[in-house]
Each structure stands twice: as structure tokens, then as C-alpha cells.
Amino acid sequence: MSENRSSISNASSYAEIGEFWDRHDLGDFEQQTYPVEFDLRVQSPSKVYVPLDRDMAELLRNAAASHGVSTETLLNDWLKEKIEQKSLGK
């Protein structure tokens, strides 16, 4: 984006654009906008959601916090460890 400037904010970086729109409302610039078309490729999600008992989820959140990691990270680490143990016959 070094050569281009945002047409409305006159910003030269994405950070400057963000700062501009934090302080302004698009409605104030509606006359300067125009419709655009673009293609969007939606890929299948790489995550799978599994129902978890509410009490178990709370225990997991607390355990993750005590380990200083996210709930998702702790759960994935524990599941990976358990699967590896099973595959090694432990």
C-alpha cells in the first residue's frame, strides 16, 4: 500500500485507515462511495465443533487458565496426548 492512498481517508497505511475510521462514520462519506463487485471463496472450516457438557467446559476453561493457554490449545494438546498414548498401546 506504499504507493496508494485510501481515497476517503487519504491514509497511506492500513493502520492510518483504521485510525481514520475509528474517528469517522461511513454515513458522512456516503456520496464518495461506489458499488464494487468481488468474488468470495468460502473454504470449508478447519475446525470441528463438538458439544461439551457445561460443567466440563468450565473445568476445562479453569484448567487452561491455570496453564496459561487458551481452552482450545489445552484441549487439543490433551486429546493429541491421549490419542498418541492409545496408538502406542499404553
PyMOL Python script that loads the backbone (N, CA, C, O; Angstrom):
from pymol import cmd

cmd.read_pdbstr("""\
ATOM      1  N   MET A   1       0.813  -1.194   0.000  1.00  0.00           N
ATOM      2  CA  MET A   1       0.000   0.000   0.000  1.00  0.00           C
ATOM      3  C   MET A   1       0.855   1.255   0.000  1.00  0.00           C
ATOM      4  O   MET A   1       0.317   2.358   0.098  1.00  0.00           O
ATOM      5  N   SER A   2       2.171   1.120  -0.107  1.00  0.00           N
ATOM      6  CA  SER A   2       3.052   2.272  -0.012  1.00  0.00           C
ATOM      7  C   SER A   2       2.825   3.291  -1.130  1.00  0.00           C
ATOM      8  O   SER A   2       3.005   4.488  -0.906  1.00  0.00           O
ATOM      9  N   GLU A   3       2.431   2.840  -2.339  1.00  0.00           N
ATOM     10  CA  GLU A   3       2.219   3.766  -3.442  1.00  0.00           C
ATOM     11  C   GLU A   3       0.809   4.344  -3.450  1.00  0.00           C
ATOM     12  O   GLU A   3       0.597   5.446  -3.956  1.00  0.00           O
ATOM     13  N   ASN A   4      -0.134   3.632  -2.910  1.00  0.00           N
ATOM     14  CA  ASN A   4      -1.537   4.038  -2.962  1.00  0.00           C
ATOM     15  C   ASN A   4      -1.966   4.744  -1.684  1.00  0.00           C
ATOM     16  O   ASN A   4      -1.389   4.565  -0.611  1.00  0.00           O
ATOM     17  N   ARG A   5      -2.985   5.537  -1.848  1.00  0.00           N
ATOM     18  CA  ARG A   5      -3.594   6.183  -0.689  1.00  0.00           C
ATOM     19  C   ARG A   5      -5.065   5.838  -0.708  1.00  0.00           C
ATOM     20  O   ARG A   5      -5.679   5.724  -1.768  1.00  0.00           O
ATOM     21  N   SER A   6      -5.619   5.675   0.468  1.00  0.00           N
ATOM     22  CA  SER A   6      -7.047   5.449   0.578  1.00  0.00           C
ATOM     23  C   SER A   6      -7.761   6.705   0.108  1.00  0.00           C
ATOM     24  O   SER A   6      -7.428   7.811   0.534  1.00  0.00           O
ATOM     25  N   SER A   7      -8.746   6.537  -0.773  1.00  0.00           N
ATOM     26  CA  SER A   7      -9.371   7.699  -1.397  1.00  0.00           C
ATOM     27  C   SER A   7     -10.135   8.593  -0.423  1.00  0.00           C
ATOM     28  O   SER A   7     -10.159   9.810  -0.609  1.00  0.00           O
ATOM     29  N   ILE A   8     -10.741   8.039   0.580  1.00  0.00           N
ATOM     30  CA  ILE A   8     -11.528   8.858   1.510  1.00  0.00           C
ATOM     31  C   ILE A   8     -10.665   9.341   2.674  1.00  0.00           C
ATOM     32  O   ILE A   8     -10.676  10.527   3.004  1.00  0.00           O
ATOM     33  N   SER A   9      -9.931   8.447   3.286  1.00  0.00           N
ATOM     34  CA  SER A   9      -9.157   8.834   4.473  1.00  0.00           C
ATOM     35  C   SER A   9      -7.848   9.513   4.120  1.00  0.00           C
ATOM     36  O   SER A   9      -7.252  10.186   4.960  1.00  0.00           O
ATOM     37  N   ASN A  10      -7.394   9.343   2.881  1.00  0.00           N
ATOM     38  CA  ASN A  10      -6.102   9.872   2.431  1.00  0.00           C
ATOM     39  C   ASN A  10      -4.953   9.262   3.233  1.00  0.00           C
ATOM     40  O   ASN A  10      -3.881   9.858   3.345  1.00  0.00           O
ATOM     41  N   ALA A  11      -5.177   8.101   3.774  1.00  0.00           N
ATOM     42  CA  ALA A  11      -4.170   7.409   4.575  1.00  0.00           C
ATOM     43  C   ALA A  11      -3.216   6.649   3.675  1.00  0.00           C
ATOM     44  O   ALA A  11      -3.563   6.287   2.550  1.00  0.00           O
ATOM     45  N   SER A  12      -2.028   6.411   4.168  1.00  0.00           N
ATOM     46  CA  SER A  12      -1.041   5.686   3.365  1.00  0.00           C
ATOM     47  C   SER A  12      -0.687   4.332   3.973  1.00  0.00           C
ATOM     48  O   SER A  12       0.213   3.649   3.483  1.00  0.00           O
ATOM     49  N   SER A  13      -1.381   3.943   5.026  1.00  0.00           N
ATOM     50  CA  SER A  13      -1.143   2.618   5.621  1.00  0.00           C
ATOM     51  C   SER A  13      -2.459   2.079   6.171  1.00  0.00           C
ATOM     52  O   SER A  13      -3.400   2.833   6.418  1.00  0.00           O
ATOM     53  N   TYR A  14      -2.507   0.770   6.356  1.00  0.00           N
ATOM     54  CA  TYR A  14      -3.714   0.171   6.911  1.00  0.00           C
ATOM     55  C   TYR A  14      -3.970   0.671   8.336  1.00  0.00           C
ATOM     56  O   TYR A  14      -5.122   0.831   8.738  1.00  0.00           O
ATOM     57  N   ALA A  15      -2.922   0.913   9.084  1.00  0.00           N
ATOM     58  CA  ALA A  15      -3.085   1.429  10.441  1.00  0.00           C
ATOM     59  C   ALA A  15      -3.738   2.816  10.416  1.00  0.00           C
ATOM     60  O   ALA A  15      -4.622   3.107  11.222  1.00  0.00           O
ATOM     61  N   GLU A  16      -3.295   3.666   9.484  1.00  0.00           N
ATOM     62  CA  GLU A  16      -3.882   5.003   9.364  1.00  0.00           C
ATOM     63  C   GLU A  16      -5.344   4.921   8.931  1.00  0.00           C
ATOM     64  O   GLU A  16      -6.178   5.691   9.408  1.00  0.00           O
ATOM     65  N   ILE A  17      -5.654   3.991   8.028  1.00  0.00           N
ATOM     66  CA  ILE A  17      -7.046   3.810   7.610  1.00  0.00           C
ATOM     67  C   ILE A  17      -7.897   3.416   8.812  1.00  0.00           C
ATOM     68  O   ILE A  17      -8.985   3.956   9.013  1.00  0.00           O
ATOM     69  N   GLY A  18      -7.400   2.476   9.608  1.00  0.00           N
ATOM     70  CA  GLY A  18      -8.126   2.050  10.807  1.00  0.00           C
ATOM     71  C   GLY A  18      -8.358   3.197  11.767  1.00  0.00           C
ATOM     72  O   GLY A  18      -9.454   3.355  12.306  1.00  0.00           O
ATOM     73  N   GLU A  19      -7.325   3.997  11.982  1.00  0.00           N
ATOM     74  CA  GLU A  19      -7.455   5.147  12.883  1.00  0.00           C
ATOM     75  C   GLU A  19      -8.484   6.143  12.348  1.00  0.00           C
ATOM     76  O   GLU A  19      -9.276   6.693  13.114  1.00  0.00           O
ATOM     77  N   PHE A  20      -8.474   6.375  11.035  1.00  0.00           N
ATOM     78  CA  PHE A  20      -9.432   7.294  10.434  1.00  0.00           C
ATOM     79  C   PHE A  20     -10.856   6.821  10.687  1.00  0.00           C
ATOM     80  O   PHE A  20     -11.705   7.598  11.123  1.00  0.00           O
ATOM     81  N   TRP A  21     -11.121   5.524  10.408  1.00  0.00           N
ATOM     82  CA  TRP A  21     -12.485   5.016  10.540  1.00  0.00           C
ATOM     83  C   TRP A  21     -12.888   4.814  11.992  1.00  0.00           C
ATOM     84  O   TRP A  21     -14.076   4.690  12.288  1.00  0.00           O
ATOM     85  N   ASP A  22     -11.932   4.779  12.896  1.00  0.00           N
ATOM     86  CA  ASP A  22     -12.270   4.776  14.327  1.00  0.00           C
ATOM     87  C   ASP A  22     -12.869   6.119  14.733  1.00  0.00           C
ATOM     88  O   ASP A  22     -13.653   6.195  15.679  1.00  0.00           O
ATOM     89  N   ARG A  23     -12.499   7.176  14.015  1.00  0.00           N
ATOM     90  CA  ARG A  23     -12.947   8.524  14.355  1.00  0.00           C
ATOM     91  C   ARG A  23     -14.077   9.047  13.472  1.00  0.00           C
ATOM     92  O   ARG A  23     -14.651  10.095  13.768  1.00  0.00           O
ATOM     93  N   HIS A  24     -14.407   8.330  12.384  1.00  0.00           N
ATOM     94  CA  HIS A  24     -15.401   8.815  11.424  1.00  0.00           C
ATOM     95  C   HIS A  24     -16.475   7.769  11.173  1.00  0.00           C
ATOM     96  O   HIS A  24     -16.311   6.588  11.479  1.00  0.00           O
ATOM     97  N   ASP A  25     -17.583   8.241  10.604  1.00  0.00           N
ATOM     98  CA  ASP A  25     -18.712   7.373  10.275  1.00  0.00           C
ATOM     99  C   ASP A  25     -18.873   7.333   8.751  1.00  0.00           C
ATOM    100  O   ASP A  25     -18.840   8.374   8.093  1.00  0.00           O
ATOM    101  N   LEU A  26     -19.047   6.127   8.194  1.00  0.00           N
ATOM    102  CA  LEU A  26     -19.186   5.985   6.749  1.00  0.00           C
ATOM    103  C   LEU A  26     -20.368   6.786   6.215  1.00  0.00           C
ATOM    104  O   LEU A  26     -20.335   7.257   5.078  1.00  0.00           O
ATOM    105  N   GLY A  27     -21.402   6.942   7.019  1.00  0.00           N
ATOM    106  CA  GLY A  27     -22.566   7.709   6.591  1.00  0.00           C
ATOM    107  C   GLY A  27     -22.223   9.135   6.202  1.00  0.00           C
ATOM    108  O   GLY A  27     -22.905   9.730   5.368  1.00  0.00           O
ATOM    109  N   ASP A  28     -21.181   9.688   6.791  1.00  0.00           N
ATOM    110  CA  ASP A  28     -20.756  11.048   6.466  1.00  0.00           C
ATOM    111  C   ASP A  28     -20.083  11.132   5.097  1.00  0.00           C
ATOM    112  O   ASP A  28     -19.903  12.223   4.557  1.00  0.00           O
ATOM    113  N   PHE A  29     -19.709   9.972   4.534  1.00  0.00           N
ATOM    114  CA  PHE A  29     -18.978   9.948   3.268  1.00  0.00           C
ATOM    115  C   PHE A  29     -19.715   9.151   2.192  1.00  0.00           C
ATOM    116  O   PHE A  29     -19.116   8.749   1.195  1.00  0.00           O
ATOM    117  N   GLU A  30     -21.000   8.926   2.391  1.00  0.00           N
ATOM    118  CA  GLU A  30     -21.769   8.064   1.500  1.00  0.00           C
ATOM    119  C   GLU A  30     -21.709   8.528   0.043  1.00  0.00           C
ATOM    120  O   GLU A  30     -21.687   7.694  -0.861  1.00  0.00           O
ATOM    121  N   GLN A  31     -21.684   9.826  -0.199  1.00  0.00           N
ATOM    122  CA  GLN A  31     -21.648  10.351  -1.565  1.00  0.00           C
ATOM    123  C   GLN A  31     -20.324  10.046  -2.268  1.00  0.00           C
ATOM    124  O   GLN A  31     -20.240  10.115  -3.495  1.00  0.00           O
ATOM    125  N   GLN A  32     -19.293   9.710  -1.492  1.00  0.00           N
ATOM    126  CA  GLN A  32     -17.982   9.415  -2.080  1.00  0.00           C
ATOM    127  C   GLN A  32     -17.767   7.916  -2.301  1.00  0.00           C
ATOM    128  O   GLN A  32     -16.703   7.503  -2.764  1.00  0.00           O
ATOM    129  N   THR A  33     -18.755   7.115  -1.977  1.00  0.00           N
ATOM    130  CA  THR A  33     -18.607   5.666  -2.133  1.00  0.00           C
ATOM    131  C   THR A  33     -19.221   5.217  -3.449  1.00  0.00           C
ATOM    132  O   THR A  33     -19.975   5.954  -4.085  1.00  0.00           O
ATOM    133  N   TYR A  34     -18.889   4.006  -3.841  1.00  0.00           N
ATOM    134  CA  TYR A  34     -19.426   3.439  -5.076  1.00  0.00           C
ATOM    135  C   TYR A  34     -19.523   1.930  -4.913  1.00  0.00           C
ATOM    136  O   TYR A  34     -18.766   1.337  -4.145  1.00  0.00           O
ATOM    137  N   PRO A  35     -20.448   1.306  -5.631  1.00  0.00           N
ATOM    138  CA  PRO A  35     -20.593  -0.144  -5.512  1.00  0.00           C
ATOM    139  C   PRO A  35     -19.410  -0.861  -6.167  1.00  0.00           C
ATOM    140  O   PRO A  35     -18.850  -0.398  -7.160  1.00  0.00           O
ATOM    141  N   VAL A  36     -19.056  -1.982  -5.592  1.00  0.00           N
ATOM    142  CA  VAL A  36     -17.994  -2.817  -6.155  1.00  0.00           C
ATOM    143  C   VAL A  36     -18.460  -4.262  -6.199  1.00  0.00           C
ATOM    144  O   VAL A  36     -19.379  -4.650  -5.477  1.00  0.00           O
ATOM    145  N   GLU A  37     -17.833  -5.044  -7.037  1.00  0.00           N
ATOM    146  CA  GLU A  37     -18.102  -6.468  -7.096  1.00  0.00           C
ATOM    147  C   GLU A  37     -16.804  -7.203  -6.802  1.00  0.00           C
ATOM    148  O   GLU A  37     -15.723  -6.756  -7.185  1.00  0.00           O
ATOM    149  N   PHE A  38     -16.923  -8.326  -6.124  1.00  0.00           N
ATOM    150  CA  PHE A  38     -15.746  -9.144  -5.854  1.00  0.00           C
ATOM    151  C   PHE A  38     -16.182 -10.578  -5.659  1.00  0.00           C
ATOM    152  O   PHE A  38     -17.336 -10.850  -5.328  1.00  0.00           O
ATOM    153  N   ASP A  39     -15.248 -11.497  -5.867  1.00  0.00           N
ATOM    154  CA  ASP A  39     -15.502 -12.916  -5.661  1.00  0.00           C
ATOM    155  C   ASP A  39     -15.061 -13.299  -4.266  1.00  0.00           C
ATOM    156  O   ASP A  39     -14.039 -12.830  -3.766  1.00  0.00           O
ATOM    157  N   LEU A  40     -15.843 -14.150  -3.654  1.00  0.00           N
ATOM    158  CA  LEU A  40     -15.526 -14.627  -2.319  1.00  0.00           C
ATOM    159  C   LEU A  40     -15.497 -16.144  -2.353  1.00  0.00           C
ATOM    160  O   LEU A  40     -16.487 -16.782  -2.710  1.00  0.00           O
ATOM    161  N   ARG A  41     -14.384 -16.711  -1.990  1.00  0.00           N
ATOM    162  CA  ARG A  41     -14.260 -18.161  -1.952  1.00  0.00           C
ATOM    163  C   ARG A  41     -14.335 -18.613  -0.502  1.00  0.00           C
ATOM    164  O   ARG A  41     -13.437 -18.346   0.298  1.00  0.00           O
ATOM    165  N   VAL A  42     -15.404 -19.290  -0.184  1.00  0.00           N
ATOM    166  CA  VAL A  42     -15.591 -19.785   1.167  1.00  0.00           C
ATOM    167  C   VAL A  42     -15.045 -21.208   1.220  1.00  0.00           C
ATOM    168  O   VAL A  42     -15.519 -22.098   0.513  1.00  0.00           O
ATOM    169  N   GLN A  43     -14.061 -21.402   2.052  1.00  0.00           N
ATOM    170  CA  GLN A  43     -13.477 -22.728   2.206  1.00  0.00           C
ATOM    171  C   GLN A  43     -14.114 -23.404   3.403  1.00  0.00           C
ATOM    172  O   GLN A  43     -14.571 -22.755   4.344  1.00  0.00           O
ATOM    173  N   SER A  44     -14.130 -24.721   3.339  1.00  0.00           N
ATOM    174  CA  SER A  44     -14.705 -25.453   4.468  1.00  0.00           C
ATOM    175  C   SER A  44     -13.871 -25.167   5.712  1.00  0.00           C
ATOM    176  O   SER A  44     -12.646 -25.076   5.634  1.00  0.00           O
ATOM    177  N   PRO A  45     -14.518 -25.030   6.834  1.00  0.00           N
ATOM    178  CA  PRO A  45     -13.792 -24.688   8.058  1.00  0.00           C
ATOM    179  C   PRO A  45     -12.819 -25.803   8.464  1.00  0.00           C
ATOM    180  O   PRO A  45     -13.066 -26.987   8.233  1.00  0.00           O
ATOM    181  N   SER A  46     -11.728 -25.389   9.063  1.00  0.00           N
ATOM    182  CA  SER A  46     -10.741 -26.365   9.509  1.00  0.00           C
ATOM    183  C   SER A  46     -10.999 -26.787  10.954  1.00  0.00           C
ATOM    184  O   SER A  46     -10.243 -27.569  11.531  1.00  0.00           O
ATOM    185  N   LYS A  47     -12.064 -26.264  11.518  1.00  0.00           N
ATOM    186  CA  LYS A  47     -12.397 -26.600  12.896  1.00  0.00           C
ATOM    187  C   LYS A  47     -13.687 -27.401  12.924  1.00  0.00           C
ATOM    188  O   LYS A  47     -14.574 -27.221  12.090  1.00  0.00           O
ATOM    189  N   VAL A  48     -13.768 -28.282  13.896  1.00  0.00           N
ATOM    190  CA  VAL A  48     -14.963 -29.077  14.118  1.00  0.00           C
ATOM    191  C   VAL A  48     -15.430 -28.782  15.531  1.00  0.00           C
ATOM    192  O   VAL A  48     -14.642 -28.815  16.477  1.00  0.00           O
ATOM    193  N   TYR A  49     -16.708 -28.494  15.668  1.00  0.00           N
ATOM    194  CA  TYR A  49     -17.256 -28.183  16.980  1.00  0.00           C
ATOM    195  C   TYR A  49     -17.959 -29.408  17.545  1.00  0.00           C
ATOM    196  O   TYR A  49     -18.752 -30.059  16.864  1.00  0.00           O
ATOM    197  N   VAL A  50     -17.652 -29.710  18.805  1.00  0.00           N
ATOM    198  CA  VAL A  50     -18.199 -30.884  19.471  1.00  0.00           C
ATOM    199  C   VAL A  50     -18.914 -30.413  20.734  1.00  0.00           C
ATOM    200  O   VAL A  50     -18.353 -29.632  21.503  1.00  0.00           O
ATOM    201  N   PRO A  51     -20.134 -30.872  20.957  1.00  0.00           N
ATOM    202  CA  PRO A  51     -20.838 -30.469  22.177  1.00  0.00           C
ATOM    203  C   PRO A  51     -20.077 -30.939  23.416  1.00  0.00           C
ATOM    204  O   PRO A  51     -19.533 -32.043  23.450  1.00  0.00           O
ATOM    205  N   LEU A  52     -20.052 -30.092  24.413  1.00  0.00           N
ATOM    206  CA  LEU A  52     -19.349 -30.401  25.656  1.00  0.00           C
ATOM    207  C   LEU A  52     -20.253 -30.011  26.814  1.00  0.00           C
ATOM    208  O   LEU A  52     -20.841 -28.929  26.820  1.00  0.00           O
ATOM    209  N   ASP A  53     -20.355 -30.883  27.773  1.00  0.00           N
ATOM    210  CA  ASP A  53     -21.148 -30.615  28.968  1.00  0.00           C
ATOM    211  C   ASP A  53     -20.702 -29.284  29.584  1.00  0.00           C
ATOM    212  O   ASP A  53     -19.506 -29.004  29.664  1.00  0.00           O
ATOM    213  N   ARG A  54     -21.660 -28.472  30.015  1.00  0.00           N
ATOM    214  CA  ARG A  54     -21.361 -27.138  30.546  1.00  0.00           C
ATOM    215  C   ARG A  54     -20.389 -27.185  31.719  1.00  0.00           C
ATOM    216  O   ARG A  54     -19.461 -26.379  31.782  1.00  0.00           O
ATOM    217  N   ASP A  55     -20.587 -28.107  32.637  1.00  0.00           N
ATOM    218  CA  ASP A  55     -19.682 -28.214  33.792  1.00  0.00           C
ATOM    219  C   ASP A  55     -18.277 -28.619  33.357  1.00  0.00           C
ATOM    220  O   ASP A  55     -17.285 -28.118  33.888  1.00  0.00           O
ATOM    221  N   MET A  56     -18.201 -29.536  32.380  1.00  0.00           N
ATOM    222  CA  MET A  56     -16.904 -29.959  31.871  1.00  0.00           C
ATOM    223  C   MET A  56     -16.198 -28.798  31.172  1.00  0.00           C
ATOM    224  O   MET A  56     -14.983 -28.637  31.291  1.00  0.00           O
ATOM    225  N   ALA A  57     -16.966 -27.996  30.447  1.00  0.00           N
ATOM    226  CA  ALA A  57     -16.391 -26.841  29.758  1.00  0.00           C
ATOM    227  C   ALA A  57     -15.807 -25.852  30.768  1.00  0.00           C
ATOM    228  O   ALA A  57     -14.740 -25.282  30.540  1.00  0.00           O
ATOM    229  N   GLU A  58     -16.494 -25.657  31.857  1.00  0.00           N
ATOM    230  CA  GLU A  58     -15.991 -24.743  32.898  1.00  0.00           C
ATOM    231  C   GLU A  58     -14.705 -25.277  33.520  1.00  0.00           C
ATOM    232  O   GLU A  58     -13.760 -24.520  33.742  1.00  0.00           O
ATOM    233  N   LEU A  59     -14.668 -26.572  33.800  1.00  0.00           N
ATOM    234  CA  LEU A  59     -13.442 -27.192  34.329  1.00  0.00           C
ATOM    235  C   LEU A  59     -12.292 -27.032  33.342  1.00  0.00           C
ATOM    236  O   LEU A  59     -11.160 -26.745  33.733  1.00  0.00           O
ATOM    237  N   LEU A  60     -12.594 -27.220  32.061  1.00  0.00           N
ATOM    238  CA  LEU A  60     -11.574 -27.079  31.023  1.00  0.00           C
ATOM    239  C   LEU A  60     -11.069 -25.647  30.941  1.00  0.00           C
ATOM    240  O   LEU A  60      -9.863 -25.424  30.826  1.00  0.00           O
ATOM    241  N   ARG A  61     -11.976 -24.669  30.998  1.00  0.00           N
ATOM    242  CA  ARG A  61     -11.570 -23.252  30.975  1.00  0.00           C
ATOM    243  C   ARG A  61     -10.671 -22.927  32.158  1.00  0.00           C
ATOM    244  O   ARG A  61      -9.664 -22.236  32.003  1.00  0.00           O
ATOM    245  N   ASN A  62     -11.026 -23.418  33.331  1.00  0.00           N
ATOM    246  CA  ASN A  62     -10.212 -23.161  34.520  1.00  0.00           C
ATOM    247  C   ASN A  62      -8.841 -23.803  34.406  1.00  0.00           C
ATOM    248  O   ASN A  62      -7.834 -23.193  34.765  1.00  0.00           O
ATOM    249  N   ALA A  63      -8.800 -25.042  33.904  1.00  0.00           N
ATOM    250  CA  ALA A  63      -7.517 -25.726  33.739  1.00  0.00           C
ATOM    251  C   ALA A  63      -6.637 -24.985  32.731  1.00  0.00           C
ATOM    252  O   ALA A  63      -5.435 -24.830  32.945  1.00  0.00           O
ATOM    253  N   ALA A  64      -7.238 -24.531  31.639  1.00  0.00           N
ATOM    254  CA  ALA A  64      -6.480 -23.802  30.623  1.00  0.00           C
ATOM    255  C   ALA A  64      -5.913 -22.512  31.196  1.00  0.00           C
ATOM    256  O   ALA A  64      -4.761 -22.165  30.940  1.00  0.00           O
ATOM    257  N   ALA A  65      -6.724 -21.808  31.967  1.00  0.00           N
ATOM    258  CA  ALA A  65      -6.260 -20.558  32.585  1.00  0.00           C
ATOM    259  C   ALA A  65      -5.093 -20.819  33.528  1.00  0.00           C
ATOM    260  O   ALA A  65      -4.139 -20.042  33.568  1.00  0.00           O
ATOM    261  N   SER A  66      -5.165 -21.900  34.280  1.00  0.00           N
ATOM    262  CA  SER A  66      -4.070 -22.200  35.217  1.00  0.00           C
ATOM    263  C   SER A  66      -2.798 -22.616  34.487  1.00  0.00           C
ATOM    264  O   SER A  66      -1.699 -22.481  35.027  1.00  0.00           O
ATOM    265  N   HIS A  67      -2.942 -23.124  33.253  1.00  0.00           N
ATOM    266  CA  HIS A  67      -1.778 -23.476  32.441  1.00  0.00           C
ATOM    267  C   HIS A  67      -1.307 -22.293  31.583  1.00  0.00           C
ATOM    268  O   HIS A  67      -0.265 -22.373  30.932  1.00  0.00           O
ATOM    269  N   GLY A  68      -2.067 -21.210  31.585  1.00  0.00           N
ATOM    270  CA  GLY A  68      -1.695 -20.024  30.822  1.00  0.00           C
ATOM    271  C   GLY A  68      -1.875 -20.178  29.322  1.00  0.00           C
ATOM    272  O   GLY A  68      -1.167 -19.540  28.544  1.00  0.00           O
ATOM    273  N   VAL A  69      -2.822 -21.025  28.905  1.00  0.00           N
ATOM    274  CA  VAL A  69      -3.093 -21.230  27.483  1.00  0.00           C
ATOM    275  C   VAL A  69      -4.588 -21.101  27.238  1.00  0.00           C
ATOM    276  O   VAL A  69      -5.383 -21.036  28.176  1.00  0.00           O
ATOM    277  N   SER A  70      -4.953 -21.066  25.972  1.00  0.00           N
ATOM    278  CA  SER A  70      -6.376 -20.998  25.641  1.00  0.00           C
ATOM    279  C   SER A  70      -7.024 -22.353  25.880  1.00  0.00           C
ATOM    280  O   SER A  70      -6.348 -23.381  25.914  1.00  0.00           O
ATOM    281  N   THR A  71      -8.329 -22.341  26.043  1.00  0.00           N
ATOM    282  CA  THR A  71      -9.089 -23.577  26.219  1.00  0.00           C
ATOM    283  C   THR A  71      -8.879 -24.491  25.018  1.00  0.00           C
ATOM    284  O   THR A  71      -8.688 -25.697  25.171  1.00  0.00           O
ATOM    285  N   GLU A  72      -8.917 -23.914  23.835  1.00  0.00           N
ATOM    286  CA  GLU A  72      -8.732 -24.692  22.605  1.00  0.00           C
ATOM    287  C   GLU A  72      -7.358 -25.360  22.561  1.00  0.00           C
ATOM    288  O   GLU A  72      -7.245 -26.530  22.196  1.00  0.00           O
ATOM    289  N   THR A  73      -6.324 -24.622  22.929  1.00  0.00           N
ATOM    290  CA  THR A  73      -4.968 -25.183  22.914  1.00  0.00           C
ATOM    291  C   THR A  73      -4.845 -26.332  23.902  1.00  0.00           C
ATOM    292  O   THR A  73      -4.312 -27.389  23.564  1.00  0.00           O
ATOM    293  N   LEU A  74      -5.330 -26.135  25.106  1.00  0.00           N
ATOM    294  CA  LEU A  74      -5.229 -27.187  26.118  1.00  0.00           C
ATOM    295  C   LEU A  74      -5.995 -28.431  25.691  1.00  0.00           C
ATOM    296  O   LEU A  74      -5.485 -29.544  25.815  1.00  0.00           O
ATOM    297  N   LEU A  75      -7.201 -28.257  25.194  1.00  0.00           N
ATOM    298  CA  LEU A  75      -7.998 -29.394  24.777  1.00  0.00           C
ATOM    299  C   LEU A  75      -7.320 -30.152  23.637  1.00  0.00           C
ATOM    300  O   LEU A  75      -7.256 -31.381  23.663  1.00  0.00           O
ATOM    301  N   ASN A  76      -6.822 -29.441  22.656  1.00  0.00           N
ATOM    302  CA  ASN A  76      -6.124 -30.097  21.549  1.00  0.00           C
ATOM    303  C   ASN A  76      -4.876 -30.824  22.017  1.00  0.00           C
ATOM    304  O   ASN A  76      -4.602 -31.933  21.560  1.00  0.00           O
ATOM    305  N   ASP A  77      -4.113 -30.216  22.924  1.00  0.00           N
ATOM    306  CA  ASP A  77      -2.913 -30.879  23.462  1.00  0.00           C
ATOM    307  C   ASP A  77      -3.274 -32.147  24.212  1.00  0.00           C
ATOM    308  O   ASP A  77      -2.629 -33.180  24.031  1.00  0.00           O
ATOM    309  N   TRP A  78      -4.305 -32.081  25.060  1.00  0.00           N
ATOM    310  CA  TRP A  78      -4.709 -33.252  25.838  1.00  0.00           C
ATOM    311  C   TRP A  78      -5.235 -34.369  24.930  1.00  0.00           C
ATOM    312  O   TRP A  78      -4.908 -35.540  25.123  1.00  0.00           O
ATOM    313  N   LEU A  79      -6.044 -34.000  23.948  1.00  0.00           N
ATOM    314  CA  LEU A  79      -6.574 -35.016  23.039  1.00  0.00           C
ATOM    315  C   LEU A  79      -5.458 -35.659  22.222  1.00  0.00           C
ATOM    316  O   LEU A  79      -5.451 -36.875  22.032  1.00  0.00           O
ATOM    317  N   LYS A  80      -4.535 -34.867  21.747  1.00  0.00           N
ATOM    318  CA  LYS A  80      -3.402 -35.398  20.979  1.00  0.00           C
ATOM    319  C   LYS A  80      -2.599 -36.369  21.844  1.00  0.00           C
ATOM    320  O   LYS A  80      -2.230 -37.454  21.393  1.00  0.00           O
ATOM    321  N   GLU A  81      -2.333 -35.974  23.083  1.00  0.00           N
ATOM    322  CA  GLU A  81      -1.588 -36.826  24.017  1.00  0.00           C
ATOM    323  C   GLU A  81      -2.326 -38.152  24.246  1.00  0.00           C
ATOM    324  O   GLU A  81      -1.708 -39.216  24.224  1.00  0.00           O
ATOM    325  N   LYS A  82      -3.611 -38.090  24.460  1.00  0.00           N
ATOM    326  CA  LYS A  82      -4.409 -39.292  24.722  1.00  0.00           C
ATOM    327  C   LYS A  82      -4.435 -40.207  23.497  1.00  0.00           C
ATOM    328  O   LYS A  82      -4.310 -41.424  23.634  1.00  0.00           O
ATOM    329  N   ILE A  83      -4.594 -39.643  22.323  1.00  0.00           N
ATOM    330  CA  ILE A  83      -4.620 -40.439  21.094  1.00  0.00           C
ATOM    331  C   ILE A  83      -3.263 -41.095  20.858  1.00  0.00           C
ATOM    332  O   ILE A  83      -3.197 -42.259  20.463  1.00  0.00           O
ATOM    333  N   GLU A  84      -2.187 -40.359  21.096  1.00  0.00           N
ATOM    334  CA  GLU A  84      -0.850 -40.942  20.940  1.00  0.00           C
ATOM    335  C   GLU A  84      -0.631 -42.083  21.925  1.00  0.00           C
ATOM    336  O   GLU A  84      -0.039 -43.102  21.571  1.00  0.00           O
ATOM    337  N   GLN A  85      -1.104 -41.920  23.160  1.00  0.00           N
ATOM    338  CA  GLN A  85      -0.974 -42.999  24.147  1.00  0.00           C
ATOM    339  C   GLN A  85      -1.720 -44.226  23.678  1.00  0.00           C
ATOM    340  O   GLN A  85      -1.199 -45.337  23.777  1.00  0.00           O
ATOM    341  N   LYS A  86      -2.930 -44.053  23.168  1.00  0.00           N
ATOM    342  CA  LYS A  86      -3.739 -45.190  22.700  1.00  0.00           C
ATOM    343  C   LYS A  86      -3.081 -45.873  21.495  1.00  0.00           C
ATOM    344  O   LYS A  86      -3.096 -47.099  21.387  1.00  0.00           O
ATOM    345  N   SER A  87      -2.508 -45.080  20.599  1.00  0.00           N
ATOM    346  CA  SER A  87      -1.907 -45.669  19.406  1.00  0.00           C
ATOM    347  C   SER A  87      -0.616 -46.422  19.745  1.00  0.00           C
ATOM    348  O   SER A  87      -0.218 -47.328  19.014  1.00  0.00           O
ATOM    349  N   LEU A  88       0.030 -46.052  20.841  1.00  0.00           N
ATOM    350  CA  LEU A  88       1.237 -46.751  21.267  1.00  0.00           C
ATOM    351  C   LEU A  88       0.921 -47.910  22.215  1.00  0.00           C
ATOM    352  O   LEU A  88       1.827 -48.600  22.680  1.00  0.00           O
ATOM    353  N   GLY A  89      -0.349 -48.117  22.496  1.00  0.00           N
ATOM    354  CA  GLY A  89      -0.771 -49.224  23.340  1.00  0.00           C
ATOM    355  C   GLY A  89      -0.515 -49.015  24.819  1.00  0.00           C
ATOM    356  O   GLY A  89      -0.406 -49.987  25.565  1.00  0.00           O
ATOM    357  N   LYS A  90      -0.421 -47.804  25.248  1.00  0.00           N
ATOM    358  CA  LYS A  90      -0.192 -47.521  26.680  1.00  0.00           C
ATOM    359  C   LYS A  90      -1.466 -47.543  27.453  1.00  0.00           C
ATOM    360  O   LYS A  90      -1.457 -47.326  28.665  1.00  0.00           O
TER     361      LYS A  90
END
""", "prot")
cmd.dss("prot")
cmd.show_as("cartoon", "prot")
cmd.util.cbc("prot")
cmd.orient("prot")
